[in-house]
Amino acid sequence: MTAVTARETAVPAADIRKRGRFLVAITILILSVWVLAPIYLLAINALSSPAQVNAFPKSLVPGMETESIAFFLGFAGVLRALGNSILVAGITMVLAIGLGAPAGYALSRFDFRGKDAFRIMVLMTRAFPLPLLALPLAVMFIRTGLDDTAFGLALVHTTLALPFAVLITFSLFSGIPVELEEAAWTLGCTRFQAFHKVVLPLVLPGIAASAVFAFVISWNEVFAAAVLTIQNRTLTAFLLQNINVSPMHLKFAGGAMLVLPALIFIFAVRRYLFAMWGIASR
Amino acid sequence: MRARKAWVAATLLTTVAFGGTTAAHADILFWSTQAAPVEETQAMREQVLSGFDEPIDYQATDDRGPWLTRIEAELEAGSGTIGVLGALHGEFVSLADNLVDLSDIDLGDVTLNATFKELGTLGTGEQKYLPWMQATYIMAANRQALDHLPEGADINALTYDELVEWAGVLAEETGSPKFGFPAGPQGLKHRFFQGYLYPSYTDSVVTKFRSAEAEEGWNKFKELWQHTNPSSTSYGFMQEPLLTGEVWVAWDHTARLADAFNQRPEDFVAFPAPAGPTGRGFMPVIAGMAIPQTAPDMEASKSLIAYMLRPEAQIATLRATNFFPVVETDLPEDMPASVRMSGEAIARMSDAENANPSLLPIGLGEYNGKFNQVYVDAFERIVLAGQDVRTVLDDQAETLRSVMEESGAPCWAPDEPSDGACPVE
């Protein structure tokens, strides 16, 4: 008797679970398409001839014409600009984490006067539009000799990335119980050793994520890059201002050129990102 | 061990960041708002500037913000890297005080267009910039559209009435609107109203902004909009919808139609803009070259400008950018399709008996953007939002009047010259 009732109720339960799984699958599918479809369209159009790009209806198979991409690779200065972009984004990443992580640690571990004010103030750098700041910045950079250097531009990008670095690392450190550190101290660790051996390994994936964020902020920034660099242009400043007025097939090829390096970078560090969300990928 | 590696990497990074920046500063920097599309930039570098004795770093941006900010910063800092500035007439106005007098440049036996040269003084006694190249806006049509041309209409002498009729017939016979207009964010719609619709209906750009004639012009355009492809609000360069076939008839800048003519010359025709009651209004665009006071090597900059005005460089510029020469010269036979086709249409337009050329706004300086916005707002309110034409014109006339008064700009052709700010009647 009891066995029968159990079976009767089990059927709808399995049904619900099945539907739930179906819903999850659909959501995953929609999210993936949401992200992948534009990248796919960008890729096939970048690999098509001008005639194919302008044709209607659009083909969903790439024409495998490398003409547009080849144009960009031959465009004077693209490779150098790519190098500059990576360099500036790299320095930004190092500076943003180098300055932001200690600030985040201090915010989460110590009580000091003006702590709340600091947390708000650190966001202020995002409150001023760059076109407004660019003129005085450029004047100052020209006078101090920072003008047209990757380091100078990286300083500006660091300012933009710093609020995120501080606030992300602040919440990361806050998530690590202070008792863990205290335990390490009682076992003979100095403050620095405790941080290095106990806290750091735990927050490393999160720090990597905020580093990626700093990288992307620098990679995407156009205005400051366009004003503060001349010979040492970043790829974004170099291409973006010209692509928006170029013919369609070159827009796609240029878009692909801008997206690809960032994608490769994110792909390279994905293990850290996944680790942050608790997904093991070995 | 790992820590040391990180330090080495960081040191390396900083060294690279600071090193290699002092090299190659000898190139003359040509800082331009023209020829910004990548193919044109490439062509400027490889086909035009490579002929000059010294290496030139040609940098073009379509975004005026960074362009202006950079030059302003150099002027304020008192030292600069920019050797030559390239821009449209209106973009030089706010910089006039900081531009070097170019009247002592030796042009040899080159004859510059006198009207354009006069514009280059920017109303001062000095030659603030020298004309560089010129272009204008024309009409383009897919050959298929010619079969639907209303009876008795001559494509080279169209009127606005005929254009509206044609667009109507096209929409009806092909099942969808086939007229296209660059009303997107990147589009040059304001130039259509300033240089084509207003001169053709009112023989004025500013003075008769709210006149009854202007009302008639706007109503005609509203009629045309009924038969216009609704995607027009996203179009920037009309060559793209022309090539895809979404649009069969369009108005745009010659350089923004060039791709269509070059890719499929046998499929398209170029023809003059239509005429209204007060003539065939059209707007020549003039780009110029200037030297800022902070230029690192004044002599090199000047000889670069002289080089750019030599007939062979002018023709190379025409091939590269689809902007026409400003010096007297004969065009060779083997020009690209877009040059031949637009060149003929431009000649027909400017030689037409009822031709009514109007200049790009002059003397507005920093008010250029606000001035354009008056026409864009009028378009959006009247045509897109369907508001009452009279009310909108009265409203916008007030804005226009304050723009004119604040900038103090006197009238320019086709408006009658004025003492002081150009009045809005």
Interface residues (C-beta under 8 A of the other chain):
Chain A: P50 A51 N54 A55 F56 F71 F72 F75 A76 L87 G90 I91 V94 P131 A134 L135 A138 V139 I142 R143 D148 T149 A150 F151 A154 F223 A226 V227 I230 Q231 N232 R233 A237 L239 Q241 N242 I243 N244 V245 S246 P247 M248 L250 G254
Chain B: A10 L13 T14 V16 A17 F18 T21 A24 H25 L29 A36 P37 V38 E39 T41 Q42 R45 D57 Q59 A60 T61 D62 D63 G65 P66 T69 R70 E72 A73 E74 E76 A77 S79 G80 T81 Q186 G236 F237 Q239 E240 L243 T244 G245 E246 D259 Q263
